[in-house]
Amino acid sequence: MRVGIDLGTTFSAVACIDEHTGMPKIIKNCFGSAITPSVLYFEPDGNILYGEDAKSIQATGDNNAVAFFKRSMGKDTFSVEFYGKTYNATDFSAIFLEKIKKEAESRIGEAIDAAVITVPAYFTHKEREATIQAGKKAGLDVIAIINEPTAAAIAYGLNGKDVEQTVLIYDLGGGTFDVTIARINKDEVNILGSDGNHELGGKDWDDCIARYLASEFQERYGIDLSEDTEMVSSLLVTAENVKKQLTAKDTVSVPITYRNIKANIDITEDLFESISEFLLGTTKELTKSLIASLNLSWDDIDGIILVGGSTRMRMIHKYIERMSGKQPLSGINADEAVALGAAIRANIDSNGNVVPMPGGIMSRPKTSNLYIQGAKAVSDVTSHSLGMISISPDGEKYINSTIIKKNSKIPADNTKSFKFKTRAGNNELEVYVLQGEFERPLDNTIINKYVITQIERVSSPNSIIDLTYRYTSNGVVEVSAVQQENNKKLPIRIDPVPEDMGWTDGSPKDQAGNFGTSGVNIILAIDLSGSMDGEPIEKAQKAMHEFVARLEEGNTKIGIVVFANKVKCVLPLSGDFKDVDNIISKLSAINVGIGNSAEPFTTALTLFKGELLKNESEIRYIIVLTDGEWYHKEQAINAAKECHRSGIEVMALGFGTADYKFLKKIASTDEFASLTSLAELSGSFSKIAQAISEGATGLRVM
């Protein structure tokens, strides 16, 4: 059997399809109620109570009761310990789902195998994933998760009207608020857009009443009830009851007994509206914003569906009638609609076709011609934009680069291509994916840090990576990557998001080591054989001074090795460019012989190995400048290849009688080998500086 489950913050419900009528129906709990409190209570012997039993104990202020855990779904920082065992919100939800699943099975006398579970439309990727995991841990095949307002719209579709209607679903539950606009006709439920706040719900109205009662008590008797945890729990239960009574009464007299004090505090409907006006204002702004974003007005709305028990508050009805000029639509139960719609969706596909299930009602001969009431094609949207941390076009700041816009039809995907400067080794691309609409990255939800791995250097250091971002029909995010040059699907590793993401508020130019920027280590290997005397070394010194000036000081270290008949390190890796320029100015006075029998790679590799221990993520280059033939080419080529294997980029720049074929063999790639002239030496070094800067940044949006 496939069921629909409304997993609510304060109350939950389970629904199935009636095998005789094809209509969705609520599976009532053992108390005969359509809804079950979303509360758990942990007993010392390991037994766990739920629902009404747990809620009645919660009212006494017992700390072993837990509620409102839905608000913490997907939050790594949320955990609670009971009797030596730690639980997170997913664990609590799984336990609760298993409890209500078993109770529903006992009530209908049939096993429940699969379910559609509802979530607030404004739930993010992590909250949706956590809900799916909770369902699986509870022993359910989670067919899909759908948005609560969408489920309500499906349930409203039971009215069977042939005329198309544009309806606004105002969904105020115990802990969440969603507002959705849908277009419904006889064949389809088409969601146009959603907005909301998953940390705003009826509980917040309860809190307003509880705070008022506590403040009035303190003003009269000078006692702060908020310091007594048992009284706080009692006040919250009382506040919820007062809220419900005010749906029918203008005034509720609230008795409060504390120690030897007995008090009565009156709360009127007008007072209730006054102390909670700011909460209603939030829902007004979200509703107004959604209507405007879809280029609609209240005149375009044919009716309003109220969903969630908290919409029974009179202030909600007054607001809806005042803004729309219409009475809320009837024919839908605010508490049951979401579960009923989920039950319909659990037994149809997205096109509205009935999906038979082995052993389920659709396979039974007596119901072979049965169709499911309210079955319609369903299309939904995402309530969050999907983006990634990127660098602004001017390179001055980090921004949220939008990939899939809010209220796009789901499933949805978009592919962006990135230019990636591959290194000799350790080619990984880090992508921080965001949900939200704000330009500043930290104003959005950082979903995950996705690390694209095994990027290969194919024929050049410039690679194109196609990143595809996808919203599934469940509103869950997926990321995939393909390297264009070889059409290779690249593995992706999901790493934890670092606790300190404050670097995103800084400038990319000042943030070496973050988001695609790496420190750079460069060894300048300069041929000082006899043929370099005079103008060649002077031109080379000028070109190297200009080269250093083009690099980013603070992010770059430079060492200098000279060679001829022997090799000498004249400057270990240094981040002080004054020292570098000083050594460059003195190169003409250094004597290492007049021939070309030595190679610089072995010495350079030794220098790099010590630096690698400090930071293995830094990019390493050897830039060789030579003007003639080398005596021991094979030895030099083998030493250069050892550098390649160690992840060191070798750039070979020659002039004069230099052998281009030899330069290509010692360079990391053919692109890193070039012949130039003395007149063009500065320009060649300038191109090398640009290539190194691009390599340090790693990726560029095309």
C-alpha positions as CSV (number, residue, x, y, z in Angstrom):
1,M,0.0,0.0,0.0
2,R,1.1,3.5,-0.8
3,V,0.2,6.3,1.6
4,G,0.5,10.0,1.9
5,I,2.1,11.4,5.1
6,D,1.9,14.9,6.3
7,L,4.9,15.1,8.6
8,G,4.0,18.3,10.4
9,T,5.9,20.4,13.0
10,T,3.1,20.1,15.6
11,F,0.7,17.5,14.1
12,S,1.0,14.8,11.5
13,A,-1.5,12.7,9.5
14,V,-1.5,9.6,7.3
15,A,-3.9,9.0,4.4
16,C,-4.6,6.3,1.9
17,I,-6.9,5.6,-1.1
18,D,-10.2,4.0,-0.3
19,E,-10.3,0.7,-2.2
20,H,-14.0,1.0,-2.9
21,T,-14.4,4.6,-3.9
22,G,-11.0,5.6,-5.1
23,M,-11.2,8.6,-2.8
24,P,-8.4,9.6,-0.4
25,K,-9.2,9.1,3.3
26,I,-7.4,9.8,6.6
27,I,-6.3,6.8,8.6
28,K,-7.3,7.8,12.1
29,N,-5.1,7.1,15.0
30,C,-6.0,4.9,18.0
31,F,-7.7,7.9,19.7
32,G,-10.0,8.3,16.7
33,S,-8.3,11.5,15.7
34,A,-7.2,12.5,12.2
35,I,-4.1,14.1,13.4
36,T,-1.3,13.0,15.8
37,P,0.9,15.3,17.8
38,S,4.5,15.3,16.5
39,V,5.9,14.6,19.9
40,L,8.2,11.9,21.3
41,Y,8.9,10.9,24.9
42,F,11.9,8.8,25.9
43,E,11.4,6.5,28.9
44,P,14.4,5.2,31.0
45,D,13.8,1.6,29.9
46,G,14.3,2.5,26.2
47,N,10.6,2.6,25.3
48,I,9.6,5.7,23.3
49,L,6.1,7.1,23.5
50,Y,4.6,9.3,20.7
51,G,1.6,11.3,19.8
52,E,-1.0,12.1,22.4
53,D,0.8,10.1,25.1
54,A,4.0,12.0,24.6
55,K,2.3,15.3,24.4
56,S,0.5,14.9,27.7
57,I,3.8,14.3,29.4
58,Q,5.4,17.2,27.5
59,A,2.7,19.5,29.1
60,T,4.2,18.7,32.5
61,G,7.6,20.1,31.5
62,D,9.4,16.8,31.5
63,N,12.7,17.2,29.8
64,N,12.6,13.8,28.2
65,A,9.9,14.9,25.7
66,V,10.9,16.4,22.4
67,A,8.8,18.3,19.9
68,F,9.2,20.8,17.0
69,F,12.2,18.8,15.7
70,K,11.0,19.4,12.2
71,R,12.4,23.0,12.4
72,S,15.9,21.5,12.9
73,M,15.8,19.1,9.9
74,G,19.1,19.1,8.1
75,K,20.9,21.1,10.7
76,D,24.3,19.6,11.7
77,T,24.4,21.6,14.9
78,F,21.2,20.2,16.3
79,S,21.4,17.1,18.6
80,V,19.8,16.0,21.8
81,E,20.9,13.2,24.2
82,F,18.6,10.8,26.0
83,Y,20.0,8.1,28.3
84,G,23.4,8.1,26.7
85,K,22.3,8.1,23.1
86,T,22.5,11.2,20.8
87,Y,19.7,12.0,18.3
88,N,19.4,14.6,15.5
89,A,16.2,15.8,13.9
90,T,16.4,13.1,11.2
91,D,16.5,10.4,13.9
92,F,13.5,11.9,15.7
93,S,11.6,12.1,12.5
94,A,12.5,8.5,11.6
95,I,11.3,7.2,15.0
96,F,8.1,9.2,14.7
97,L,7.4,8.1,11.1
98,E,7.9,4.4,12.1
99,K,5.5,4.8,15.0
100,I,2.7,6.4,13.0
101,K,3.3,3.9,10.1
102,K,2.9,0.9,12.4
103,E,-0.2,2.5,14.0
104,A,-1.7,3.1,10.6
105,E,-1.0,-0.5,9.6
106,S,-2.8,-1.8,12.6
107,R,-5.8,0.4,11.9
108,I,-6.2,-0.7,8.3
109,G,-4.9,-4.2,8.6
110,E,-2.5,-3.9,5.7
111,A,1.2,-3.4,5.4
112,I,2.4,0.0,4.3
113,D,5.4,-0.2,1.9
114,A,5.8,3.2,0.4
115,A,4.8,6.8,0.9
116,V,4.9,10.3,-0.4
117,I,6.0,12.6,2.4
118,T,5.2,16.3,2.4
119,V,7.6,19.1,3.3
120,P,7.2,22.9,3.5
121,A,7.7,24.4,0.0
122,Y,10.4,26.6,1.5
123,F,12.5,23.6,2.7
124,T,16.1,23.7,1.3
125,H,18.1,20.8,-0.2
126,K,19.5,19.6,3.2
127,E,16.1,19.6,4.8
128,R,14.6,17.7,1.9
129,E,17.4,15.1,1.9
130,A,17.0,14.7,5.7
131,T,13.3,14.0,5.3
132,I,14.0,11.4,2.6
133,Q,16.6,9.8,4.9
134,A,14.1,9.8,7.8
135,G,11.5,8.0,5.7
136,K,14.0,5.4,4.6
137,K,15.2,4.8,8.2
138,A,11.5,4.3,9.1
139,G,11.3,1.4,6.7
140,L,9.5,3.3,3.9
141,D,10.1,3.4,0.2
142,V,10.0,7.2,-0.2
143,I,8.3,7.5,-3.6
144,A,8.6,11.3,-3.6
145,I,8.5,14.2,-1.3
146,I,6.2,17.0,-2.4
147,N,5.5,20.5,-1.1
148,E,2.7,20.8,1.4
149,P,0.8,23.5,-0.6
150,T,1.1,21.4,-3.7
151,A,-0.5,18.5,-1.8
152,A,-3.2,20.8,-0.7
153,A,-3.8,21.9,-4.3
154,I,-4.1,18.3,-5.4
155,A,-6.7,17.7,-2.6
156,Y,-8.6,20.8,-3.7
157,G,-8.7,19.3,-7.2
158,L,-11.2,16.8,-5.8
159,N,-13.9,19.4,-6.3
160,G,-14.0,18.2,-9.9
161,K,-14.6,21.7,-11.5
162,D,-14.0,21.9,-15.2
163,V,-13.2,25.6,-15.2
164,E,-9.6,26.6,-14.7
165,Q,-8.9,28.5,-11.5
166,T,-5.9,30.4,-10.2
167,V,-5.8,29.8,-6.5
168,L,-3.5,31.0,-3.7
169,I,-2.7,28.4,-1.0
170,Y,-2.0,30.1,2.3
171,D,-0.4,27.4,4.4
172,L,0.2,28.2,8.1
173,G,1.1,25.1,10.1
174,G,2.4,24.7,13.6
175,G,5.9,25.5,12.7
176,T,6.1,26.6,9.0
177,F,4.5,29.0,6.6
178,D,4.2,28.7,2.8
179,V,2.3,30.7,0.3
180,T,1.8,29.2,-3.2
181,I,-0.1,30.1,-6.3
182,A,-1.4,27.3,-8.5
183,R,-3.4,27.0,-11.6
184,I,-5.9,24.1,-11.4
185,N,-8.1,22.7,-14.1
186,K,-9.7,19.3,-14.6
187,D,-6.5,17.7,-15.9
188,E,-3.6,19.5,-14.2
189,V,-2.3,21.1,-11.1
190,N,0.3,23.6,-12.2
191,I,2.3,25.4,-9.5
192,L,3.3,28.9,-10.6
193,G,5.4,29.9,-7.6
194,S,6.1,29.6,-3.9
195,D,7.6,31.5,-1.1
196,G,7.6,31.1,2.7
197,N,9.5,30.9,6.0
198,H,10.1,27.4,7.5
199,E,10.7,29.0,10.9
200,L,7.3,30.7,11.2
201,G,4.2,28.9,12.3
202,G,1.4,28.6,14.8
203,K,3.9,28.0,17.6
204,D,5.1,31.6,17.2
205,W,1.6,32.8,17.9
206,D,1.5,30.5,21.0
207,D,4.8,32.1,22.1
208,C,3.2,35.5,21.9
209,I,0.4,34.5,24.2
210,A,2.8,32.7,26.6
211,R,5.1,35.8,26.8
212,Y,2.1,38.0,27.4
213,L,0.9,35.8,30.2
214,A,4.3,35.7,31.8
215,S,4.8,39.5,31.5
216,E,1.4,40.2,33.0
217,F,2.0,37.8,35.9
218,Q,5.4,39.5,36.6
219,E,3.8,42.9,36.5
220,R,1.2,41.9,39.0
221,Y,3.2,39.8,41.4
222,G,6.8,40.5,40.6
223,I,7.6,36.9,39.7
224,D,9.3,35.9,36.5
225,L,7.7,32.6,35.4
226,S,10.2,32.3,32.5
227,E,12.8,31.2,35.0
228,D,10.8,28.0,35.9
229,T,11.1,25.5,33.0
230,E,8.1,23.5,34.1
231,M,5.9,26.7,34.2
232,V,7.3,27.6,30.7
233,S,6.1,24.2,29.4
234,S,2.8,24.6,31.1
235,L,2.3,28.2,29.7
236,L,3.0,27.0,26.1
237,V,0.4,24.3,26.4
238,T,-2.0,26.8,27.9
239,A,-1.2,29.3,25.1
240,E,-2.0,26.8,22.4
241,N,-5.4,26.2,24.0
242,V,-6.1,29.9,24.3
243,K,-5.3,30.4,20.6
244,K,-7.8,27.6,19.7
245,Q,-10.5,29.0,22.0
246,L,-10.1,32.5,20.5
247,T,-11.3,31.1,17.1
248,A,-14.8,31.1,18.6
249,K,-14.6,33.4,21.6
250,D,-13.9,37.1,21.9
251,T,-12.3,36.8,25.4
252,V,-10.6,33.9,27.2
253,S,-9.9,34.0,30.9
254,V,-6.7,32.2,31.6
255,P,-6.2,30.8,35.2
256,I,-2.6,30.6,36.3
257,T,-1.6,29.0,39.6
258,Y,2.0,29.3,40.8
259,R,3.0,28.4,44.4
260,N,0.3,30.0,46.5
261,I,-0.8,32.5,43.9
262,K,-3.9,32.1,41.8
263,A,-4.5,34.5,39.0
264,N,-6.8,35.1,36.1
265,I,-5.6,36.9,33.1
266,D,-8.0,37.9,30.3
267,I,-6.9,37.8,26.6
268,T,-9.2,39.2,24.0
269,E,-9.1,38.6,20.3
270,D,-8.1,42.3,19.7
271,L,-5.2,41.9,22.2
272,F,-4.2,38.7,20.5
273,E,-4.1,40.4,17.1
274,S,-2.1,43.3,18.6
275,I,0.7,41.2,20.3
276,S,1.1,39.0,17.2
277,E,0.6,41.6,14.5
278,F,4.3,41.4,13.5
279,L,4.0,37.7,12.7
280,L,0.9,38.3,10.5
281,G,2.9,41.1,8.8
282,T,5.6,38.6,7.8
283,T,3.1,36.4,6.0
284,K,1.6,39.5,4.4
285,E,4.9,40.6,3.0
286,L,5.7,37.1,1.7
287,T,2.3,36.8,0.0
288,K,2.5,40.3,-1.5
289,S,6.0,39.6,-2.8
290,L,5.0,36.3,-4.4
291,I,2.0,37.8,-6.2
292,A,4.2,40.6,-7.6
293,S,7.0,38.3,-8.6
294,L,4.6,36.4,-10.8
295,N,3.3,39.6,-12.3
296,L,-0.2,39.0,-10.8
297,S,-2.6,41.0,-8.7
298,W,-5.3,40.0,-6.2
299,D,-7.7,40.4,-9.1
300,D,-6.0,37.5,-10.9
301,I,-6.6,35.2,-7.9
302,D,-9.9,33.2,-8.2
303,G,-9.8,31.9,-4.6
304,I,-7.8,31.3,-1.5
305,I,-7.2,27.9,0.0
306,L,-6.4,27.9,3.8
307,V,-4.2,25.0,4.9
308,G,-2.8,24.2,8.3
309,G,-4.6,24.4,11.7
310,S,-3.2,27.8,12.4
311,T,-5.3,29.3,9.6
312,R,-8.3,28.9,11.8
313,M,-7.2,32.1,13.7
314,R,-9.7,34.8,12.9
315,M,-7.0,37.3,12.1
316,I,-6.0,35.1,9.1
317,H,-9.5,35.1,7.7
318,K,-9.8,38.9,8.2
319,Y,-6.6,39.5,6.3
320,I,-7.5,37.2,3.4
321,E,-11.0,38.7,3.0
322,R,-9.6,42.3,3.3
323,M,-6.8,41.7,0.7
324,S,-8.6,39.5,-1.8
325,G,-12.2,40.7,-1.3
326,K,-13.2,37.0,-1.3
327,Q,-14.1,34.4,1.3
328,P,-11.6,31.5,1.6
329,L,-12.6,28.6,-0.6
330,S,-14.6,25.8,1.2
331,G,-14.6,22.1,0.7
332,I,-11.2,21.4,2.1
333,N,-10.2,20.4,5.7
334,A,-7.3,22.6,6.8
335,D,-5.8,19.7,9.0
336,E,-6.3,16.9,6.5
337,A,-5.8,18.4,3.0
338,V,-2.0,17.9,2.9
339,A,-2.1,14.2,3.8
340,L,-5.1,13.6,1.4
341,G,-3.3,15.3,-1.5
342,A,-0.1,13.3,-0.7
343,A,-2.1,10.0,-0.8
344,I,-3.4,10.8,-4.2
345,R,0.1,11.7,-5.4
346,A,1.4,8.4,-3.9
347,N,-0.8,6.4,-6.3
348,I,-0.3,8.4,-9.5
349,D,2.7,9.5,-11.6
350,S,3.5,13.1,-12.4
351,N,1.2,12.9,-15.4
352,G,-1.8,11.8,-13.3
353,N,-1.8,8.2,-14.4
354,V,-2.6,5.6,-11.8
355,V,0.4,3.5,-10.8
356,P,-0.4,-0.1,-9.8
357,M,1.6,-1.6,-7.0
358,P,2.0,-5.4,-6.4
359,G,-0.3,-6.4,-3.6
360,G,-1.9,-2.9,-3.6
361,I,-5.5,-1.9,-4.3
362,M,-4.9,-1.3,-8.0
363,S,-4.0,-5.0,-8.5
364,R,-7.2,-6.4,-7.0
365,P,-9.7,-7.8,-9.4
366,K,-12.7,-6.1,-7.7
367,T,-11.1,-2.7,-8.2
368,S,-9.6,-3.2,-11.6
369,N,-11.7,-0.5,-13.1
370,L,-11.3,1.9,-10.2
371,Y,-9.8,5.3,-10.9
372,I,-8.4,7.6,-8.2
373,Q,-10.5,10.6,-7.5
374,G,-8.6,13.9,-7.9
375,A,-5.8,12.3,-10.0
376,K,-4.3,15.0,-12.1
377,A,-0.9,15.8,-13.7
378,V,1.2,17.8,-11.3
379,S,4.0,20.2,-12.1
380,D,5.9,22.0,-9.3
381,V,8.5,24.7,-9.0
382,T,11.6,25.3,-6.8
383,S,11.2,27.9,-4.1
384,H,14.9,28.8,-4.0
385,S,17.3,29.9,-6.7
386,L,20.3,27.7,-7.1
387,G,23.7,29.3,-7.4
388,M,27.4,29.0,-6.7
389,I,30.1,31.1,-5.1
390,S,31.9,32.8,-7.9
391,I,34.2,35.8,-8.5
392,S,32.6,39.0,-9.8
393,P,33.4,40.1,-13.4
394,D,35.7,42.8,-12.1
395,G,37.5,40.3,-9.8
396,E,36.9,42.5,-6.7
397,K,34.5,40.3,-4.7
398,Y,32.8,36.9,-4.3
399,I,29.2,36.7,-5.4
400,N,26.3,34.3,-5.7
401,S,26.2,33.4,-9.4
402,T,22.6,32.2,-10.1
403,I,22.3,29.0,-12.1
404,I,18.6,28.0,-11.8
405,K,16.2,30.8,-10.9
406,K,13.6,30.6,-8.2
407,N,10.2,29.3,-9.2
408,S,11.6,27.4,-12.2
409,K,9.7,24.3,-13.1
410,I,11.2,21.1,-11.6
411,P,12.9,18.9,-12.5
412,A,15.2,21.6,-13.8
413,D,18.8,21.6,-14.9
414,N,21.4,24.0,-16.3
415,T,24.9,23.5,-17.5
416,K,27.7,26.0,-17.2
417,S,31.1,25.7,-18.7
418,F,34.3,26.7,-16.9
419,K,37.8,27.2,-18.1
420,F,40.1,25.3,-15.8
421,K,43.8,25.6,-15.8
422,T,45.0,22.1,-15.2
423,R,48.3,21.4,-13.4
424,A,50.8,18.7,-13.8
425,G,48.9,16.8,-11.0
426,N,46.2,17.1,-8.3
427,N,43.6,18.6,-10.5
428,E,40.5,19.3,-8.4
429,L,37.8,21.9,-8.8
430,E,36.0,23.1,-5.7
431,V,32.4,24.4,-6.1
432,Y,30.3,25.9,-3.2
433,V,26.6,25.6,-4.2
434,L,24.1,28.0,-2.7
435,Q,20.4,28.3,-2.3
436,G,19.0,31.8,-2.2
437,E,18.6,35.0,-4.1
438,F,21.1,37.3,-2.4
439,E,24.3,38.5,-4.1
440,R,26.4,38.2,-0.9
441,P,27.2,34.4,-0.6
442,L,26.8,34.2,3.2
443,D,23.2,35.6,3.0
444,N,22.2,32.4,1.3
445,T,22.3,28.7,2.4
446,I,25.5,27.0,1.5
447,I,24.4,23.5,0.5
448,N,27.6,21.7,0.1
449,K,31.2,21.9,-1.0
450,Y,31.4,19.8,-4.2
451,V,34.9,18.7,-5.2
452,I,35.3,17.7,-8.9
453,T,38.2,15.2,-9.1
454,Q,40.3,13.4,-11.6
455,I,40.5,16.2,-14.1
456,E,43.0,15.1,-16.7
457,R,45.5,17.2,-18.6
458,V,44.7,16.2,-22.2
459,S,46.6,18.2,-24.8
460,S,47.0,21.5,-23.1
461,P,46.8,23.1,-19.6
462,N,43.5,24.7,-20.6
463,S,40.5,22.4,-20.0
464,I,36.8,23.0,-20.3
465,I,34.6,21.5,-17.5
466,D,30.9,21.4,-18.0
467,L,29.1,21.5,-14.7
468,T,25.5,20.5,-14.6
469,Y,23.3,21.6,-11.7
470,R,19.9,19.9,-11.3
471,Y,16.8,20.2,-9.2
472,T,15.1,16.8,-9.1
473,S,11.3,16.5,-8.9
474,N,11.8,16.3,-5.1
475,G,13.6,19.7,-5.0
476,V,16.9,18.0,-4.2
477,V,20.1,19.3,-5.7
478,E,22.4,17.2,-7.8
479,V,25.7,18.2,-9.4
480,S,27.5,16.4,-12.2
481,A,30.6,17.3,-14.3
482,V,32.0,16.3,-17.6
483,Q,35.5,17.2,-19.1
484,Q,34.9,18.4,-22.7
485,E,38.2,17.3,-24.2
486,N,37.7,13.6,-23.5
487,N,33.9,13.6,-22.7
488,K,34.8,12.0,-19.3
489,K,32.3,12.1,-16.5
490,L,34.2,13.3,-13.5
491,P,33.8,11.9,-10.0
492,I,32.5,14.3,-7.4
493,R,33.3,14.3,-3.7
494,I,31.1,16.1,-1.2
495,D,33.2,17.7,1.6
496,P,31.9,19.4,4.7
497,V,31.5,23.1,4.4
498,P,34.3,24.8,6.5
499,E,33.1,26.4,9.7
500,D,34.8,29.7,8.7
501,M,33.5,31.0,5.4
502,G,34.2,34.6,6.3
503,W,36.7,34.8,3.5
504,T,33.8,35.2,1.1
505,D,33.3,38.7,2.3
506,G,36.9,39.6,1.3
507,S,38.5,40.3,-2.0
508,P,39.6,37.3,-4.2
509,K,42.8,39.2,-4.7
510,D,43.6,39.1,-1.0
511,Q,42.3,35.6,-0.3
512,A,45.0,33.2,-1.5
513,G,44.1,29.6,-0.7
514,N,40.3,30.1,-0.9
515,F,37.9,29.2,-3.6
516,G,40.0,28.3,-6.6
517,T,43.0,30.4,-5.6
518,S,46.3,28.8,-4.6
519,G,49.7,30.0,-3.6
520,V,52.4,29.9,-6.4
521,N,56.0,28.8,-6.1
522,I,58.3,29.6,-9.0
523,I,61.9,28.6,-9.7
524,L,63.6,30.7,-12.4
525,A,66.3,28.4,-13.9
526,I,68.6,30.7,-15.9
527,D,71.2,29.5,-18.3
528,L,74.5,31.4,-17.6
529,S,76.7,29.8,-20.2
530,G,79.2,31.9,-22.1
531,S,76.8,32.7,-24.9
532,M,74.6,34.6,-22.4
533,D,77.3,37.3,-21.7
534,G,76.5,40.8,-22.7
535,E,73.3,41.8,-24.3
536,P,71.5,38.4,-23.8
537,I,71.8,38.5,-20.0
538,E,71.0,42.2,-19.9
539,K,67.8,41.7,-21.9
540,A,66.9,38.6,-19.8
541,Q,67.4,40.6,-16.5
542,K,65.0,43.4,-17.8
543,A,62.4,40.8,-18.9
544,M,62.6,39.0,-15.5
545,H,62.2,42.3,-13.6
546,E,59.1,43.0,-15.6
547,F,57.9,39.4,-15.0
548,V,58.2,39.7,-11.3
549,A,56.3,43.0,-11.3
550,R,53.3,41.3,-13.0
551,L,53.0,38.6,-10.3
552,E,50.9,38.9,-7.1
553,E,53.1,39.6,-4.1
554,G,51.9,37.8,-1.0
555,N,50.6,34.9,-3.0
556,T,53.8,34.0,-4.8
557,K,57.3,32.8,-3.8
558,I,60.2,32.9,-6.3
559,G,63.6,31.1,-6.2
560,I,66.5,31.4,-8.6
561,V,68.8,28.6,-9.8
562,V,71.6,29.3,-12.3
563,F,73.3,26.7,-14.4
564,A,76.1,26.1,-17.0
565,N,78.8,23.6,-16.3
566,K,77.5,23.4,-12.7
567,V,74.3,24.3,-10.9
568,K,73.9,26.9,-8.1
569,C,70.9,28.0,-6.1
570,V,71.4,31.7,-5.7
571,L,68.0,32.4,-4.0
572,P,65.8,29.9,-2.1
573,L,62.0,30.4,-2.5
574,S,61.2,33.9,-1.2
575,G,58.1,35.9,-1.0
576,D,60.1,39.2,-0.8
577,F,60.1,40.5,-4.3
578,K,62.8,43.1,-3.3
579,D,65.2,40.2,-2.6
580,V,64.2,38.6,-6.0
581,D,64.8,41.8,-7.9
582,N,68.1,42.3,-6.1
583,I,69.4,38.8,-7.1
584,I,68.2,39.2,-10.7
585,S,70.3,42.4,-10.9
586,K,73.4,40.5,-9.9
587,L,73.1,37.5,-12.2
588,S,75.7,38.7,-14.7
589,A,78.3,38.6,-12.0
590,I,77.7,34.9,-11.1
591,N,80.1,32.3,-12.5
592,V,79.0,28.7,-13.0
593,G,81.2,28.0,-16.0
594,I,80.8,28.6,-19.7
595,G,79.4,25.3,-21.1
596,N,76.0,23.5,-20.9
597,S,76.8,20.2,-19.2
598,A,74.5,20.7,-16.1
599,E,70.7,20.6,-15.7
600,P,68.7,22.6,-13.1
601,F,65.8,20.2,-12.5
602,T,67.3,18.1,-9.8
603,T,68.2,21.1,-7.7
604,A,64.9,22.8,-8.3
605,L,63.0,19.6,-7.3
606,T,65.0,19.5,-4.0
607,L,64.0,23.1,-3.2
608,F,60.3,22.3,-3.9
609,K,60.2,19.2,-1.8
610,G,60.9,21.2,1.4
611,E,58.2,23.7,0.5
612,L,55.7,21.0,-0.4
613,L,55.7,19.8,3.2
614,K,54.4,23.2,4.3
615,N,51.5,23.4,1.8
616,E,50.9,20.7,-0.7
617,S,48.1,22.7,-2.4
618,E,50.5,25.3,-3.8
619,I,51.2,25.3,-7.5
620,R,54.8,24.9,-8.6
621,Y,56.6,26.1,-11.7
622,I,60.1,25.8,-13.1
623,I,60.7,28.4,-15.8
624,V,63.8,27.6,-17.8
625,L,65.5,30.3,-19.9
626,T,68.2,29.1,-22.2
627,D,69.9,30.3,-25.4
628,G,71.7,27.2,-26.7
629,E,72.2,23.4,-27.0
630,W,72.6,21.3,-23.8
631,Y,75.3,18.6,-23.7
632,H,73.5,15.9,-21.8
633,K,69.9,16.1,-23.2
634,E,68.7,12.7,-22.1
635,Q,69.8,13.3,-18.5
636,A,68.1,16.6,-18.5
637,I,64.9,15.2,-20.1
638,N,64.7,12.4,-17.5
639,A,65.2,14.9,-14.6
640,A,62.5,17.1,-16.1
641,K,60.1,14.2,-16.3
642,E,60.7,13.5,-12.6
643,C,59.5,17.0,-12.0
644,H,56.4,16.4,-14.1
645,R,55.6,13.3,-12.1
646,S,56.0,15.3,-8.9
647,G,53.3,17.7,-10.1
648,I,55.7,20.5,-11.1
649,E,54.9,22.5,-14.2
650,V,58.0,23.1,-16.4
651,M,58.0,26.0,-18.9
652,A,60.8,26.2,-21.3
653,L,61.7,29.4,-23.1
654,G,64.5,29.5,-25.6
655,F,66.2,31.9,-28.0
656,G,69.4,32.0,-30.0
657,T,70.5,28.5,-30.9
658,A,68.1,26.7,-28.5
659,D,66.6,23.4,-29.8
660,Y,62.8,23.7,-29.9
661,K,62.3,19.9,-30.0
662,F,64.3,19.6,-26.8
663,L,62.3,22.4,-25.2
664,K,59.1,20.5,-25.9
665,K,60.5,17.4,-24.2
666,I,61.5,19.1,-21.0
667,A,58.3,21.2,-20.9
668,S,55.1,19.9,-19.2
669,T,53.1,20.4,-22.4
670,D,53.8,21.6,-25.9
671,E,52.1,24.9,-25.0
672,F,54.7,25.5,-22.3
673,A,57.6,25.3,-24.8
674,S,58.4,28.3,-27.0
675,L,61.2,29.9,-29.1
676,T,61.5,33.7,-29.0
677,S,64.0,36.4,-29.8
678,L,65.9,38.9,-27.6
679,A,63.6,41.6,-28.8
680,E,60.5,39.6,-27.8
681,L,61.8,38.3,-24.5
682,S,59.9,40.7,-22.3
683,G,56.6,39.9,-24.2
684,S,57.3,36.1,-23.8
685,F,57.8,36.5,-20.0
686,S,54.6,38.6,-19.8
687,K,52.6,35.8,-21.4
688,I,54.1,33.4,-18.9
689,A,53.1,35.7,-16.0
690,Q,49.5,35.7,-17.4
691,A,49.4,31.9,-17.7
692,I,50.6,31.5,-14.1
693,S,48.0,34.0,-12.8
694,E,45.3,32.0,-14.6
695,G,46.6,28.8,-13.2
696,A,46.5,30.1,-9.7
697,T,42.9,31.2,-10.0
698,G,42.0,27.8,-11.4
699,L,38.6,28.4,-13.0
700,R,37.0,31.1,-15.1
701,V,33.3,31.4,-16.0
702,M,33.1,31.3,-19.8
